[in-house]
Amino acid sequence: MNHDIVWRDAIDLTRLIQAREVSAVEVARAHIAQIERVNPVINAFVTMTFDAALIDAADIDARIGRGEPPGPLAGVPVGHKDLAVTRGVRTTFGSPIFRDFVPNEDALIVERLKAAGAVTLGKTNTPEFGAGSQTFNTVFGATRNPWDPMKTPGGSSGGAAAALATGMVPIADGSDLGGSLRNPASFCNVVGLRPSPGRVPNWPSPNAWFSLGVVGPMARTVGDVALMLSAIAGPDPRSPVAYDEAGAGFARPLGRDFAGVRVAWTADFGGLPMEPEVREVLAASRATLAALGCIVEDALPDLAGADEIFQVLRAWSFESTHGTLLAKHRGQMKHTVIWNIEEGQRLTGADVGRAECLRTGLFHRLRAFFERYDFIAGPVAQVLPFDVSIEYPSAIDGVPMGNYIEWMKSCYLVSATGLPALSVPAGFSRGGLPVGLQLIGGHRDDFGLLQLGHAFEQATGASRRRPPI
């Protein structure tokens, strides 16, 4: 029974727990046992809160027994990314500077998950300050890919993705600046949603108006991502960019007829270098979308300036967030974080102003593009999961990469658009490594995006495959 529990969807678990067919304590114990079994090899969880989890699970069972509403995620185990502050629980941000830091408050996303009845099992691994799409740090070491432990799970939500893929938790929170929800989802055969900026308020944040970075949900199915989003989305007075729309609507059924829906297909986002096997796997995805009734055409909006927008605003964000740390703790920071902060220090006001003007132009070109198309579909990552000992790919298909994030351009160009984007399992390489399809929705069309992802997921069945570990 325990083995069956850890592979149940969150939607199933909430139904079983609320019907008292299984207790929240039993569900928690099953997932704790799975973490104890698998985590020594994968290193997805870095700080565990098992005793507190069992107490919280018992409280959920007691509330159900008294007939009290237990919340939409009643008893569902969850892991929190080690970038999200958690009250009373060590939060390191993957940095030796914060090796022993214990916050006295919860991040808003943690707060909302707890309020919805989710049971926290601990913190999931992340690279230092979430920098880079490869999950390793000097505090906890590297997280490994469940499909091949010699490969990376991606990042920066790599611990979350690896935990989901191995049945340690059914849902997990993540964050995404340049692909950190989408890349690890693709590398681990799970689902990651980069919501529209403001859909899920991000608090605490030193840059409350900054919209390039978002927090969001991860799970093994699109349905579970939608359920989790229903609990974490919605307005909050602590976020000046939060939408007024409540999140509850994301829990409604995802079924939809896609006949005649127009999808713009891009194999490489306008000529980005791609590993051949990624192209091979995704070629079948186009046919799947067509089989759903979509009108699929080769098309791509004009993304001129998107690279500059992302690189400038990312550097500005790193400097404004971590610049004071660099002055005090340079010897404890990895070289890529130092580089990104110093890139921000070199920026002028004119550089940032130009990036914002370019972003405005990009927004209007996309607005016009989505008058013809409903969605865009293309690759999440340009490469397959690579060796865990490599910090980042220095070249793709013979093309050199200029810095540690350039290999994720297929994700970060999309970040610059401000559109919601979803990574959904698409298939596997000849060697058995996962490949994800990136689906991009129109302005604030998070629900429509989830509907397409759900239809695609049902058609392929790729998400039902389990890793050999």
VENBEL-V960611 format. One record per residue. N is the residue number from 1. RES is the residue in one small letter. PSI is psi as a letter, one per 20 degrees, with the letter a starting at -180 (none if undefined). NEAR is the number of other C-alpha atoms within 12 Angstrom. D_CENTER is the distance of its C-alpha to the mean C-alpha in Angstrom with 1 decimal. Layout:
BEGIN
N/RES/PSI/NEAR/D_CENTER  N/RES/PSI/NEAR/D_CENTER
END
This chain:
BEGIN
1/m/g/14/29.4  2/n/g/21/27.0  3/h/h/20/25.5  4/d/h/17/25.2  5/i/g/34/23.4  6/v/i/35/20.5  7/w/j/34/19.7  8/r/q/34/20.2  9/d/q/34/17.6  10/a/h/40/17.0  11/i/g/32/19.1  12/d/g/28/21.9  13/l/g/37/21.7  14/t/h/38/22.2  15/r/g/24/25.1  16/l/g/25/26.7  17/i/g/39/26.5  18/q/h/31/27.9  19/a/i/19/30.6  20/r/k/24/31.4  21/e/h/19/31.2  22/v/q/30/29.2  23/s/q/33/28.8  24/a/h/41/25.7  25/v/g/34/27.3  26/e/g/32/27.6  27/v/g/48/24.0  28/a/g/45/23.1  29/r/h/35/25.7  30/a/g/33/24.4  31/h/h/44/20.9  32/i/g/37/22.5  33/a/h/24/24.8  34/q/g/34/22.0  35/i/g/39/20.3  36/e/h/24/23.8  37/r/g/21/24.4  38/v/h/30/21.4  39/n/h/36/19.9  40/p/h/23/22.9  41/v/h/25/22.0  42/i/h/45/18.2  43/n/l/39/17.8  44/a/g/56/14.4  45/f/p/47/15.9  46/v/h/41/17.9  47/t/p/34/19.5  48/m/q/31/20.6  49/t/l/29/22.0  50/f/g/29/23.8  51/d/g/18/27.0  52/a/h/22/25.5  53/a/g/33/23.3  54/l/h/30/26.5  55/i/g/22/28.2  56/d/g/32/25.5  57/a/g/36/25.6  58/a/h/27/29.4  59/d/h/25/29.3  60/i/g/41/27.2  61/d/g/36/29.9  62/a/g/23/32.6  63/r/g/23/31.3  64/i/g/28/31.2  65/g/h/18/34.6  66/r/i/13/35.9  67/g/j/14/34.6  68/e/q/15/32.2  69/p/p/22/28.9  70/p/i/32/26.2  71/g/q/30/23.2  72/p/i/36/20.8  73/l/k/43/18.8  74/a/o/47/22.1  75/g/j/53/21.9  76/v/p/56/18.4  77/p/q/57/17.2  78/v/q/52/13.9  79/g/q/52/12.6  80/h/p/55/11.7  81/k/q/55/10.0  82/d/j/49/13.2  83/l/i/45/12.6  84/a/p/42/13.1  85/v/p/33/16.8  86/t/p/37/18.3  87/r/p/23/22.0  88/g/j/18/24.3  89/v/p/32/21.7  90/r/p/31/21.4  91/t/o/38/18.5  92/t/i/34/18.9  93/f/k/41/16.1  94/g/j/44/16.8  95/s/p/35/20.1  96/p/h/25/23.6  97/i/h/25/24.6  98/f/k/24/22.9  99/r/h/23/23.6  100/d/j/17/25.5  101/f/p/22/23.9  102/v/o/20/23.9  103/p/q/22/22.9  104/n/j/13/25.0  105/e/r/20/22.5  106/d/q/28/19.2  107/a/q/34/16.3  108/l/h/34/16.4  109/i/h/43/13.2  110/v/g/44/14.9  111/e/g/29/18.1  112/r/h/36/17.1  113/l/g/38/15.7  114/k/g/35/19.0  115/a/h/26/21.0  116/a/i/32/19.7  117/g/j/39/21.0  118/a/q/46/18.1  119/v/o/49/19.4  120/t/p/48/17.8  121/l/i/48/18.3  122/g/a/43/17.2  123/k/q/44/14.8  124/t/q/54/12.3  125/n/q/53/12.9  126/t/q/54/11.7  127/p/r/44/13.8  128/e/o/41/16.3  129/f/k/45/15.1  130/g/j/43/11.7  131/a/o/45/13.8  132/g/q/45/13.3  133/s/l/51/11.0  134/q/p/47/13.2  135/t/n/54/12.9  136/f/q/43/16.5  137/n/r/38/18.6  138/t/i/24/22.3  139/v/g/30/21.8  140/f/i/30/20.3  141/g/a/28/20.3  142/a/q/42/17.9  143/t/q/48/15.6  144/r/q/45/16.7  145/n/p/50/15.5  146/p/h/44/16.9  147/w/i/36/18.2  148/d/o/29/20.2  149/p/i/31/20.3  150/m/i/20/21.8  151/k/r/33/18.6  152/t/q/49/15.4  153/p/j/55/12.1  154/g/a/56/10.6  155/g/r/55/8.6  156/s/i/50/8.2  157/s/l/64/6.0  158/g/h/65/8.7  159/g/g/59/10.6  160/a/g/63/8.3  161/a/g/60/7.9  162/a/h/58/11.7  163/a/g/59/12.6  164/l/g/56/11.5  165/a/h/51/13.2  166/t/j/46/16.3  167/g/j/46/16.9  168/m/h/50/16.5  169/v/q/52/14.6  170/p/i/51/13.8  171/i/q/55/10.9  172/a/q/58/8.7  173/d/q/59/7.2  174/g/a/54/4.7  175/s/r/48/5.5  176/d/o/51/6.0  177/l/g/47/9.6  178/g/j/48/10.3  179/g/j/54/7.4  180/s/i/55/5.4  181/l/h/57/1.9  182/r/g/57/5.0  183/n/g/59/7.5  184/p/h/61/7.1  185/a/g/59/6.6  186/s/g/56/9.7  187/f/h/60/11.4  188/c/j/60/11.4  189/n/l/52/12.1  190/v/a/59/9.6  191/v/p/58/7.7  192/g/p/58/4.3  193/l/p/58/5.6  194/r/o/55/6.2  195/p/r/57/9.3  196/s/p/41/12.6  197/p/p/39/13.4  198/g/i/40/15.4  199/r/g/42/14.1  200/v/o/48/12.6  201/p/q/43/15.0  202/n/o/47/14.0  203/w/p/35/16.9  204/p/q/26/18.4  205/s/p/25/17.9  206/p/h/17/20.8  207/n/m/25/20.1  208/a/h/24/19.9  209/w/i/21/20.5  210/f/p/29/17.9  211/s/j/36/15.6  212/l/h/43/13.8  213/g/p/44/11.2  214/v/r/44/9.2  215/v/q/47/7.6  216/g/a/52/6.2  217/p/q/53/6.2  218/m/q/55/5.6  219/a/a/54/9.1  220/r/i/49/11.6  221/t/q/46/12.9  222/v/h/48/12.3  223/g/g/42/15.0  224/d/h/43/13.3  225/v/g/48/10.2  226/a/g/45/13.1  227/l/g/44/15.0  228/m/g/53/12.4  229/l/h/45/12.0  230/s/h/36/15.8  231/a/h/39/16.0  232/i/i/47/13.8  233/a/r/43/14.7  234/g/r/31/18.2  235/p/q/27/20.5  236/d/p/26/21.3  237/p/i/17/24.2  238/r/i/22/22.4  239/s/o/29/20.2  240/p/i/23/22.4  241/v/j/27/19.8  242/a/q/31/18.8  243/y/q/23/19.8  244/d/i/17/22.8  245/e/p/21/21.5  246/a/q/21/20.9  247/g/i/31/17.9  248/a/h/22/20.2  249/g/i/21/20.6  250/f/i/32/17.2  251/a/i/27/18.8  252/r/r/21/21.5  253/p/q/21/21.9  254/l/i/29/19.9  255/g/q/22/22.9  256/r/q/23/24.2  257/d/p/18/26.7  258/f/j/28/25.4  259/a/p/18/28.9  260/g/i/20/29.4  261/v/p/27/25.9  262/r/p/29/25.6  263/v/p/39/22.8  264/a/p/33/22.9  265/w/p/34/22.2  266/t/p/31/21.5  267/a/h/35/21.8  268/d/k/34/21.0  269/f/l/35/20.4  270/g/k/21/24.0  271/g/j/15/25.0  272/l/q/32/22.2  273/p/p/28/23.1  274/m/q/33/21.6  275/e/p/28/22.3  276/p/h/24/24.7  277/e/h/27/23.1  278/v/g/38/19.8  279/r/g/33/22.2  280/e/g/24/24.1  281/v/g/37/21.3  282/l/i/40/20.0  283/a/h/27/23.6  284/a/h/25/23.8  285/s/h/40/20.8  286/r/g/35/23.1  287/a/h/23/25.8  288/t/g/30/23.6  289/l/g/40/22.8  290/a/h/27/26.5  291/a/h/22/27.4  292/l/i/30/25.6  293/g/i/22/28.0  294/c/q/30/26.0  295/i/o/27/27.9  296/v/p/31/26.0  297/e/q/25/27.4  298/d/o/21/26.8  299/a/q/26/25.7  300/l/p/30/23.6  301/p/r/33/23.9  302/d/o/24/25.4  303/l/k/32/22.7  304/a/p/25/25.4  305/g/i/26/24.4  306/a/h/38/20.6  307/d/g/31/20.6  308/e/g/30/22.9  309/i/g/36/21.1  310/f/g/43/17.9  311/q/g/37/19.8  312/v/g/35/22.1  313/l/h/42/19.8  314/r/g/42/17.5  315/a/g/36/20.7  316/w/g/34/22.1  317/s/g/35/19.2  318/f/g/37/19.4  319/e/g/28/23.2  320/s/h/25/23.2  321/t/h/24/20.8  322/h/j/34/22.0  323/g/g/26/25.4  324/t/h/16/27.5  325/l/h/24/25.9  326/l/h/26/26.9  327/a/h/16/30.5  328/k/h/12/30.8  329/h/k/18/28.6  330/r/g/22/28.5  331/g/i/15/29.6  332/q/j/22/26.6  333/m/q/31/23.9  334/k/q/29/22.7  335/h/h/20/24.2  336/t/h/26/21.1  337/v/g/37/20.3  338/i/g/29/24.0  339/w/g/26/24.1  340/n/h/34/21.4  341/i/g/34/23.2  342/e/h/27/26.5  343/e/h/25/25.3  344/g/h/29/24.7  345/q/h/28/28.2  346/r/i/19/29.8  347/l/q/25/28.6  348/t/r/16/31.2  349/g/h/15/31.1  350/a/h/12/32.0  351/d/g/23/29.0  352/v/g/25/26.6  353/g/g/18/28.8  354/r/g/21/28.7  355/a/g/29/24.9  356/e/h/28/24.9  357/c/g/19/27.7  358/l/h/27/25.9  359/r/h/33/22.8  360/t/g/22/25.3  361/g/g/23/26.9  362/l/g/31/23.6  363/f/g/29/22.8  364/h/h/20/26.3  365/r/h/23/26.2  366/l/h/32/23.0  367/r/g/24/24.7  368/a/h/18/27.7  369/f/g/25/25.7  370/f/j/28/24.1  371/e/h/17/27.7  372/r/h/23/28.1  373/y/q/29/24.8  374/d/h/35/22.4  375/f/r/47/19.4  376/i/q/45/18.5  377/a/p/50/17.4  378/g/a/46/17.0  379/p/q/54/15.3  380/v/f/57/11.7  381/a/q/56/13.2  382/q/i/45/16.9  383/v/r/44/17.5  384/l/r/46/17.3  385/p/p/47/16.0  386/f/r/36/18.7  387/d/p/24/20.8  388/v/i/29/19.3  389/s/i/22/22.2  390/i/p/21/21.4  391/e/g/29/19.6  392/y/q/33/18.6  393/p/p/35/20.3  394/s/i/20/23.4  395/a/q/24/24.2  396/i/p/26/23.0  397/d/l/20/25.9  398/g/i/13/28.4  399/v/p/17/26.9  400/p/q/17/26.4  401/m/p/20/23.3  402/g/h/16/24.4  403/n/a/22/21.9  404/y/i/28/19.0  405/i/i/41/16.3  406/e/h/32/18.4  407/w/i/38/17.4  408/m/k/46/14.0  409/k/h/40/16.0  410/s/h/42/14.9  411/c/g/49/11.5  412/y/h/43/13.0  413/l/h/41/15.9  414/v/h/50/13.8  415/s/g/45/12.4  416/a/h/44/16.1  417/t/h/44/16.9  418/g/j/41/15.2  419/l/q/39/14.5  420/p/q/43/11.7  421/a/q/55/9.9  422/l/p/59/8.7  423/s/p/55/8.3  424/v/p/57/10.9  425/p/p/50/13.2  426/a/h/50/16.3  427/g/a/39/18.5  428/f/q/35/19.6  429/s/r/26/21.6  430/r/h/14/25.2  431/g/j/15/24.4  432/g/j/26/21.9  433/l/p/36/18.6  434/p/q/47/15.7  435/v/p/49/15.0  436/g/q/50/12.5  437/l/p/54/13.6  438/q/p/50/12.1  439/l/p/51/13.5  440/i/p/50/14.1  441/g/r/40/15.9  442/g/r/36/18.7  443/h/o/32/18.9  444/r/j/29/17.3  445/d/l/27/17.4  446/d/h/41/14.2  447/f/g/39/16.4  448/g/h/34/18.1  449/l/g/44/14.9  450/l/h/46/14.0  451/q/g/35/17.6  452/l/g/44/17.6  453/g/g/49/14.6  454/h/g/38/16.5  455/a/g/33/19.7  456/f/g/45/18.4  457/e/g/37/17.0  458/q/h/26/20.4  459/a/h/26/22.3  460/t/h/29/20.9  461/g/j/25/20.4  462/a/h/32/18.2  463/s/i/38/15.8  464/r/i/24/18.9  465/r/p/26/19.6  466/r/q/26/19.3  467/p/q/29/19.2  468/p/h/15/22.7  469/i/none/22/22.1
END
